[in-house]
Amino acid sequence: MSTTLGSFIAGGIAACGAVTVTHSFETVKIRLQLQGELKAKSDAPKMYRGVLHGVTVIYQNEGMKGLLRGLNCAYIYQIMLNGCRLGFYDPIRTHINSAVLNRSIAPEYVQDPATKTYQSLPINIVSGASSGVLGAFAGSPFFLVKTRLQSFSPFLPVGTQHQYRTAWDGLGQIYRSEGVKGLYRGVGPAMVRTAFGSSVQLPTYFLAKRRLVSWFGMEDGAPLHLMSSACSGVVVCVFMHPPDTVMARMYNQTGNLYSGAFDCLYRTVKTEGILAVYKGFFAHLARILPHTILTLSLAEQTNKLMRKFEDKVLPNRTNDKL
């Protein structure tokens, strides 16, 4: 990895490229998660019956505008989330490595090649979760507005409907009515969700990458990045989807429908059954699999470009300070 700043920029750019392709599946996923909220299975409406049906119905009634609602918010969120996740993962990992191996986090120990190359699954998981939590907190207000924009439909509404003209209008309305606290509604579940995803995404990616190299002799390049990312995406979706469902409902509520994340989880399971926390799973998989593949694969390439930029364009003194 290059510098923290370079990795932050690389992660943000890669994630924006990925979300452009996968945003429509995220819209379907959110509507599936909100569909039949706190209703018994027999009474729940099924306006969206799955991934392809959801995409078709939204496109027929709302056009591409409906599928891409909240995309501008998604860009800002992805820059904050994945910039932090990919930018801070390696610095956190190497500092923890240094603390464990050298009982010190002094720069000379942190930069030691043995410290930087040391791999420990528990440390990698903690590093992934920590960097994810930082990103989730930084981007939470934008994910809040994005969720509400995506859930809105003038034709087939599900969940609470919020009428925002734009993303900035949404942020302004929330701030004026609820203050900063309102902008960070649901940040707890968001941090848990991202901790779950980040704790397995990068460690799984790098583990798969090492195994593919050692077991099958694959060389560093696009095929290796693609296969490693695909393995990571499946694992992430399995672990992340239940807190993702809770987060979507917490973000979309008006007032205090749920007193907290555990109340939301309890009432959802009690009313709709245990499988309700996996509503929209295949839409999530359809989004997160290509998103993970594109983000991690693009990040590898963007990091290489950032390293070239830092080495050739930036003055050495500036580069040393980054």
N, C-alpha and C positions, 0 to 999 in steps of 0.2 A: 504493500500500500504506500501511497505517497504521503504528503503531509496531511494533517487533519483538515486544513482548509481545502486542499485539493480533493480529498476524499468526500468532504461535505458537498462540494460543487458537483463532483462526479456522480455522487449518489442522487442528488436532486435532479440533475439533468436526465439521468437514466430513468428515474421513476416517472418523470413527466412524459417521456417518450412511451413508457409502458402504459400509463393510465389513459393516454389518448386512445389506445387500442382497446382497453378493457373496461372503460367507464360504463358503457351500456349494460354490461353484465352486473355491475355494481348496482345500477338503478333497479334492475329486476330483482336482485338479491334482497335489497332493502324492502321492496314492496312485498315480497314473499314473507319476509320476517315479520312485517307489520300486519299482514293479512290474517284475519281471525283473532286479533289480539284479545286475550282474556275471554275467549268464547269457547264453549265446548266444541269438540271436533264436529259433531253432528249439526251444530248451528253455524259453524264458520263459513263465510262466503268463500268461493274459490274463483275469483275473477282472473287470477293468474295461476295457471296450473303447472308451471314448470319453466325452465330456462327459455326454450325456443318459443313456447306459447306466450310467455311474458314479453319477449322481444317483439314478437309479431303483433300482439295486442297493443302495446305501447306505440309501436311505429304506425300502425293503422289509424290510431286515434289521435296521436300527438306528434307524429313525424319524428325526424331525427332530433328536433328540439327537445322532445320528451325524453328520449333515450340519453341525451347529453346534458340534462339539467344539472347544474352545479359543477360543471367541468372546470370553470375558472377557480372555484374554491378548491377543487380536487388538486389542481396544479400547485397552489400555495401550500396545501396540506402535505402533498408528497415531497415538496422541497424541504419543508420543516421536518417531517417524519423520517424520510429516507436519507436526507442530508445528515441528520443526527445519528441514525442507525448505522449507516455505512461509514460516516465520518468519525464517530466516536468509538466504534466497536474495537478497532485495533489499538488505539491508545489506551482504552480501559483494560483490554486484555493484557497488553504488555506491562502496564503498571501493576496489575494483580500478579502477573507472572514474576515480576521483579520482587514484589513483596514476599511471595512464597519462596522463590529460589534464593534471593539475596538478602532477605529481611530488610530491604531498603528500596525506596522509590527515587533515589537520587538519579539525575539524568544519565550519568555514566553507566549505571546498572541497567536502566530502562532501555538504553540504546545498544546494549551488548547483544551481539548476534545470537548467542545462546538463549538469551531471554526472549528475543523477538521470535525465534523459531520454535520455542517450546510450546507443545500442544497438550492441553488438559481439557477433557470434555466438561467437567464441572465449571472450570474457569471460563471456558467458551460460552457455556449456557448463561452464567451470571453476567458476562460481558454483553452478550446479545440482549438479555432482558434489560440491563441497565441502560444501554444506548437506546433501546426501544421506548422505555419509559420517558426518557428525556424528549424524544421526538414526539411522542403522543401528547405530552403536556404542552409542548411548544405549538403544536398544530391543532389542539382540541377545538378552539372556537371556529376554525374553518371547517373541521369535520362536522361540527354541530350544524352549521348553516347548510353544508353540502347535503347532509342527511335529510334535512327538512325540505330543501329544494327538490331532491330526488323523490321524496314520498308524495309530493304534491301532484295531483292529477285533476283536471277539470272534468274528466270523463269517468274514470274508474278509481275513485279515491279509496285509500286504505289508511288506517291510523288517523291521527290528528293531522289536519291540513293547515299549513302555514303559507300565507300568501305574501311572498317577498318579490319585489320587482327585480332585484339583482342581489348578488351576494353581499354587496356593501350595504344595501338597504336592509337585508336580514340582520347583519351585524349591528347596524344602527338601531333597529327596532328592539332587538334583544337587550342591547346596552341601555337604552332609554327606559325600558320597562322593568328590567331585572338587575341592571348594573353589571359589574365585572363577574359577580357570582353567577349570573345567568349565562354569560359567555362560556363559563367553565362547568356548566351543568353536564353531568355524565362523565367528567374527566376521570373519575376513579375507575369505572368499568373500561374506559378507553385505555388507561394505563395498564390494567390487568390484561386486556385483550392483546395489546401490543407486546407486553412482556411475554405472554404465552407464545405469540408468533415469532418474535425476535429471538427468544431463548432457544428456539429450535431451527429457525431459518438459516442463519449464517453458520452455526455449528454443523447442521446437517449438510449444508452446501459444501463446506470445506471438507467434511468427513467423506461425503460421496466423491468429491474431487480426488482426494488422496487414494481412496479405495479403487476408483476407476483407473487411476494411474498405476497403482501397485498390482492390481488383479488382472487388468486387461492391457496394460502397457500403453494406455492412451497418452497422447502428447498434448501439451497445453495448446488450446485453440478453441474455436467455436464449437465443435462437436462435444468436447469435454465440458465446456461451460453450459451448453444446452442440456445435456443429460444430468449434470449435477444440479442444475436449477430445477429441472422437472422433479427430481427426487425430493428436493427441499420443498417445493410448492405443495405436493401432496401431504407431506407431514405437517406443514404449517396449517393447512386448511382443517385437518382433523383436530388439531389442538386449539385453534383459534376461533372456530365457529361458535361454540356455546357462549363465550363472553362477547363475541361480536353481536349475537342476537340480543343479548341483554343491553349492550351499548346502544344499538339502533333504537330500541324501545325507550331507553332512558333519554336519549337525545331528542326523540320526536315528541315526547310527552309535553302537555301543557299543564301548568300548575304542578301539583304533586300527586299524580296518579300513582307513582311508586315512591315510597319513602327512601329507597336506596337500592343498590344493586342486588343485595340478597333478597329484598322484598320482591323485586321484579322477577328474579329467578324462581323464587318459591311460588309466587302466584301464577307464573307462566306454566310451570310444571304441574301445579295442582289443578289448574283449569284446563290446560290443553294437552297434558301428558308429557312424559319425559322426552319424547322425540321432538317436541316443539322447539327445543333449543337448537335443533338441527334443521329448522325450516330454512329453505333457500340454500341448502348445502351445495347442491350441484351448480346453482348459479354462482355461488361463492367460488367453487372449484373452477368453473369456467372462467371466472375473473382472475383468481389468484394464480392459477397455473401459468397462463401466458404472462401475467404481470410479473411473477417471480422470475420466469425465464428471461423476459425482456430486461427487467431491472438489473438482475445479477450479471447477465451476459453483457448488457450495455455498460454496466459499471466497470467491468473488466476492461473494456475497450476505452471508455472515457478516462479511467485512471491512467492508462498508458499515454493518452493524449495529454493529460494534465502533467504527468511526469516530464514529457518532452517539453511542454510549455515552461514548466518551472526550471528545467535544466538549461534551455536555450534562450528563453526570452527574459525571464526575471533576472535582475542582477544577483550575483552570488550573496551579497550581504542581505538583500531582502529575502531571498530564498531560505537563508539560514535562520531568519527570524520567524518564519511562518510556522 
